[in-house]
Amino acid sequence: MAQFNILINLGKADLDDYSLLARTLRKLGFSETKAAQVAGDFRLLPASYRYSSEVEDMTAVRDKALRSAKSVSAKAVVLVSEV
């Protein structure tokens, strides 16, 4: 099973936009990542997700995430890496 990390930037977006994005992606099987501790602080990018699939490749996962992100903001950018 392939595992993917997904980072999404919505451009000039507010917290409500990121909340809408999170709800949309959860319905598609994406899960939000946990915050990492850095020198006593917890830091998390606004839209950081994980996704697993037995049949989808990185391009398919990117396209799925990008469609969801573009439904929230036309300036959305998606970065996907396979773990």
TAVEN-V182832 format. One record per run of one state. SS is the DSSP state (H for helix, E for strand, - for the rest). FROM is the first residue (numbers start at 1). TO is the last residue. If there is no record, write none. Layout:
# TAVEN-V182832
ss: {SS & SS}
from: {FROM & FROM}
to: {TO & TO}
This chain:
# TAVEN-V182832
ss: {- & E & - & H & - & E & - & E & - & E & - & E & - & H & - & E & -}
from: {1 & 2 & 10 & 15 & 28 & 31 & 33 & 36 & 39 & 41 & 44 & 48 & 54 & 58 & 73 & 77 & 83}
to: {1 & 9 & 14 & 27 & 30 & 32 & 35 & 38 & 40 & 43 & 47 & 53 & 57 & 72 & 76 & 82 & 83}
